[in-house]
Amino acid sequence: MGKVGIIGVGQSNFVRTYPGSLKELAFEGYREAVLDAGITTDQIGASVICSAPEYDKQRSPAGVVAEYLGLNPQPTFYVESLCSSSSMGVRLAYSLVKSGLHDCVAVVGIQKMSEISSAESQERMGRGTDIQWESPFGTMMPAYYALFAQAHMDKYGTTPEDLSLIRLKSSTYGPLNEKAVFRKALDLETLTSPDSKMTNPIASPLRVGDCCANADGSSCVIVASEKMATSFSKKPVWIMGVGAATNSVNLSGRELFTGLPAAKEAARQAYDMAGVTPKHIDVAEVHDCFTIAEMMAYENLGFAEPGGGRELIRGKETYLEGSIPVNVDGGLLSKGHPIGATGGSQIRTIVQQLRNEAGKIQVKDAAIGLIHNIGGVGLYGNVTILGR
C-alpha cells in the first residue's frame, strides 16, 4: 500500500500544573501538529486518543477530546498501554493507513496528572502491576526500578555515580528545551553531594536526581499515506519500522532483572522491519523515567553490550557530539512525564531531528532515528524507527 509518513508533529509545554481542562490541553499539541502539517481538520480521516485513564476524571476521554478538536463524525479510537500509550497509538495509526482504511490519522497523547494528588498518583502507578499479587504489598514505580538498579550494579559493577552522569546529560540539554518542566543546568557535585536535595533517597539506590517528575501535557503526531505525505509535506519523515512486545506483569515471572525483555524484543522487530541495525541509528529518544531505565535502554537497543552502558555515558558517547546521541531534548528526566503524551513527544523530537529543524540540539546529518517507549515496569515495549 505504499509508505506511511509523518507530516505533522506538535506538543504543548509540559508543566507541573495546567490551569485548563483536559480537552484544552489536548488542543495545544493538536494545534501545533495541524499547523505543522498544513492541513485542515476535515482532511483527517480518524483520530487515536491516548492516555492512562486512571489519572483522568473524564470517563471515555477519546470522545470528549475528539469532539473538542472538531474530529466528528470521523471515527475515534482510544489506546492505553500505560506510559507507552501514544507510541502504541502511532502503531495503530500506521496500521490504519498502511491498510488503506484511512489516508490520514491524528494521534493525540494527553495526560493531566495534576488532577489527583502525588499520593494518589503513586497508588495508581502501583496498580499498573498485578492488583492481586504485587501492588497490595506497596510496590510503586521507584521501588521497581530500584530493583533493576540493584541487579545491574550487582552484576556489572554499575555505580550511583554512573547514574548521576545520565542525569547530568539530561540537565545539559533540558535548558535548551523550551517545552521542558526542568530547565536548570546541574553539575556533578549537586547530583552527588550528600548535602544536596538531589541525593535524598527515594528507593535505594535511586535518589531524587534519578527520578523523572509527573507532568501535564499533550502531544500530537499526524500520520499519512505516501500520496498525501508527498503532497502536503516538503520533508516527510517515513515510518520504517514498528516493534511492540509485552512481558509478565508480575516480576516473579521475569527471568531478567538487568534489562527489559519487552524492549529488546520490540527493538528486534523494529530493526528487522526497517532493515537496519543499531549502528545505523543516528539519534535516539529512550524512555528515561529513571536513570537506570536509560542505562538499560542503551543495552536493550544494542548500542552497547549488556553491562556496557556505563562506558557509553562515561565517555559521553550519548551526548550530542557522541557516536549515538540519546535524549538530547532532555528526556523525561528534564521534560517531565505526562504519561499519555510522552511517546508522541519523543516522536516529535526525532521528526524534528530528521527534518534538520532541531536548532541547538540538532544532530549533524541525522537520517535515521529511533524511539524507545516503555509502559509500566517493562510490561509494554514499543520501538519505532523513522527515516528521512
N, C-alpha and C positions, 0 to 999 in steps of 0.2 A: 504493500500500500504506500510505498514511498517513505521518506524520512519524516521524523517528528522533531519539531524545533520549539525553542522557547523564544517568544517575540517580545515579552514584556515582563519586567520584574519590579516589585515595589515592597516597601517596608515602612512602617511607622517608626517613630522614635520608640525605643524600648525604655520604659520608665518604671519606677517603683510603684507609683500610683497614678493611674489615668483617671481624670476627673469625669469623663463622659461615659456613655453606655457602651456595651459590648459591640453593638452594631455600628456605632460611630467610630469606634476603634478599628473595626474591620474595614471601614471605608477609607481610612488613611492609607493603608497598604494597597488597597484595591485601586484607589485613585492614581497613585503613583505608577502602578503597573499598566493601567489603561492608557495613561498619557505616554508612557514609555513605548508601548506597542503602537500607538497611533490608531487605535480602533475605537469603535463605539460599543455600548453595551449590547445593542441588538445584533452585533456580529459574533457574540459569544454564545455558543450552542448549548453549553451546560456549565454548571458550577460544582466544585467539590469543596465543601467546607470542612475544616479540620480543627479539632480541639480535643482536649481531655475533659469530658463532660462533668466530672465530679467537682470541678472548680467553678462551673457555671451555675448561676441561679436560674438562667433561662433553660427550660427543657426544650429539646429539639432545636438547638441554635441554628442549624442549617437553614431551616425555613425562614426564620426571622431575619437572618443575615442576608440571604438571597433576595428577600423582598426589599429590604432597605437599599441594597445595591442596584435595584432595578432589574434583577435577573429572573423575573417572572414573564411569561409562563414556562421558560426553559426548565428542564429537569435539574434538580439539585441532589447531590449525594453527600452523605455525612461519613467521614472517615476518622477513626480513632485507633491509634496504636501508641498511646501514651506520648512520650517525648518525640517520637518519630512520625507523628501523625501527618504533617504536611509533606514529608518525603514520600510517605505511603500514598498520599493524595496525588502527588505528581506521577507516581507509578500508575495509579488508576487513570489519570488524565491521559497519560501516554497510551494506555491500552484502548481507551475510548477513541482516541484519534487514529491510532495505528489500525484499528479495526474498520475504520471508515464510518463509524456511527456518528461522529461529530468532527467538524473541521477545526473547532476552537473551544478550549475548555479553560476556565479560570479556576485556579486552586488558591483558596483563601485560608490561611492559617491564622488562628485567633486564640488569645488567652488573656483573660483579665483576672490575674491571680490575687489581686488586692481585694477582691470582693469577699474573701474569707481571711481569717487571721493566720499568722505564721504557724501556730499550733495546729489549727485545723488543716492547713496545707500539708504539714508533715504527716499528719494522721492519714490523709487521703493518699499521699505518696506511699505510705506503708501498705495501704490496701491495694497497691499495684502488684503486690505479691499475693500468695495464697492466703485468703482470709481464714481458712480452717487450720492450717498447719504452721504458718510463719508469722503473719502480721499480728496475731494476738499476743505474741511474745515481745512486742515493742520494736521490731525491726523497722528501720527507716533508711532512706537513701544514703545518708552519710555513713551509717554503720555498715551497710552492704559494701559500699566501695572501699571502706576501711579494710574489710576482709580481703579484697583484691590487692590492696596496697601491701598488707601484711604478707600475703602469699608471694607477691612479686619481690618484695625485699628479702624474704627468706630464701627464695630460690636463686635470685640473680644478684643479690647484694645491692639493689637499688636503695638509695638513701633519701631521707626527708629533704635534703638539700637538692637532690636531683629534681624532686617535685617542685621545689621552690623556683628552680630555673624555668620551669614551664609557666608558672605564674608571672615570673619576671618578663618573659617574652610576651605574654598576653598584655601586660601593663605597658610594654613598649609601643604596642600598636593600638591599644584601646583609646589613648588620647587623640589618635588620628581619625577615629570613627565618630562622626557627629551624632550618630543614632544610638550609641552605646550608653548604658547606665553609668559605668565607671570609666572616667576619662582622666584619671590621675596616674602619672608615672610613678612606679615604685622602684626602690633599689633593693639589692640583695640583703643589705643589713636590716631593712624594715621587715623583710619576709622571713628572716631567720633569727632576729634578736629576741631573747626571752622576754624583753621588756615591751615588745611590740604587740598590739592587739591582733595583728595578723598571725601571730603564733599561738594565740589562745586555742586550747584543744577543743575539737568537735567530736571526733571519734578516732582514737589512736590508730594509726599515726597521722591522720588528717587533721589539719588545723584550719583556722578561718581562711587563710590565704589559699587553701587548696580547694575551696568550695565556691561554686557559682551561686548567684542570688536569684530568687524569684523575680519576675518582672511582668509588666503588662505590655502587650504588643501585638502587632499583626503583620502579616506578610502576604504577598500575592505573586503567583507565577502563572503566566498565560502561555499555554501550550497550544501549538497549532500544526496543521498538516504542512507538508513540504510546499504545496502550491500556495497556501495562504502565507506561510512564513517568508517565502521569497518575494511575494507581492507586497507585504507590509513592512518588512524589515531589511535594512541595508546590511545589518550584521546579525543574521540569525545564528543562534547557538543550537547545535544539534544534540539530541539525547542519544548517546552512543551505546550506553549500557545501563540496565537497571537490575539490581540484585536485591533480594529480600529473603530473610530466614528467621526462624524462631528457635528458642531454646526452652528448656524446662523452667517452669515458673519457680518451683522450689529449688533453692540452692542445693538441697540434699540430692537432687537429681543431676547435678553438674559433675563432670569429670575434671574440668579445668578451672582453676581459680587465678591463673596468671594472665588470662585473656578472656575474650568474649567469642565463643564459637559461632554465634549467630552473625557477628560482624565478619568473621573470617569467611564463612560460607557465602554471605551476601557479596563480599568482595570478589570471591572466586567467580560467582555468577556474572557479576558486572564486567570483570576483566574479560571473561570468555566471550560475552555478548559483544563487547566493544572491540575485541581483537587486539587488546593491548596488555601490557604488563605494568607492574609498579614503576619500572624505570621510565615509562612513557609519560607519567603524570608530572605536570609542570607546577601545579599548585593544588592544595587540598584544604578543605574545611572538614574538621573532625569534631566529634561530639565530646567536648571537654567539660562536662558537668562537674567533674573533679579532675585535679591534675593527673591522678593515676589513670583516668579514662583516656586522656590524650596519650600518655605513655604507652598504654596497651594498644591504642589505635595505630601507633607507628608500627607495631609488631604484627598486629592482625591484618593490616593492609599490605604488608610486605615491604614497607620502607626500611625495615630493619629486621634482623633475625630475632627470635624470642630471646629476651634479655638484652638486646642491643639497642633498645630505645633510648636508654640513658646516654649512650655515646652520641646519638644524634643531637640531643639537647645540649649536652656538654660542649659539643663542637659547633653549636649554633647552626647546624645544618637545616633546621626547620625555621630559621629566620628568613627574612625577605631575600637576602643575598645568598642563602644557602642552597644546597643541592635539591631540597624538597621543601619549599615554603609551606608552612601549615598555620592556619588560623591567623593570618596577618591582618585580619579585621578586628583582632582582639579576642575572638572566640566567645564562647558562653561565659567564660570567666570575667570578661570585661563587658560584653554586651548585655548580660543578663539572660535569663532563660524563661521566656513566656512559652510554655510547653508546646501548644499547638502551632505557634508561629516560627519555631526555631528552625525546622528543616527548610522552610521557604526562605528564611533569612540567609541560611548557608548557601542555598542555590543562587540567590541574588548576588552574593559576593563573587561566586565563581563565574556567573554570567558576565558581570562587570569586568572581571579579570580577562576573560576570553575576548571581550569586545575592546580591550585596551582602554577602559573607562574607570579604572580603579584609583586614579590620582596618585597620592603619595605612597600607597601600598601596592602599586602596580608591579607585578612580576614580569620581568622582561621576556618578551616573545612567548607568553603563555598561550598554548594551543590546545591543551587537554587538561581538564580539571576534574577533581573527584570530590564528592560529598559523602561523608560518613555520618549517619544519624541513628542514634540508638534509642530504643524505647524501654523504659523500666530498667531493671538491673540486668541488662543484656537479654531481656526477653524477646525484643524485636530488633533486628538488624536491617538497616537499609543502606545500600551504597549505590550512588548514581554517578555515572561518568558522562561528562559533557565535552564537546569539541567544537572548534571554530568551523 
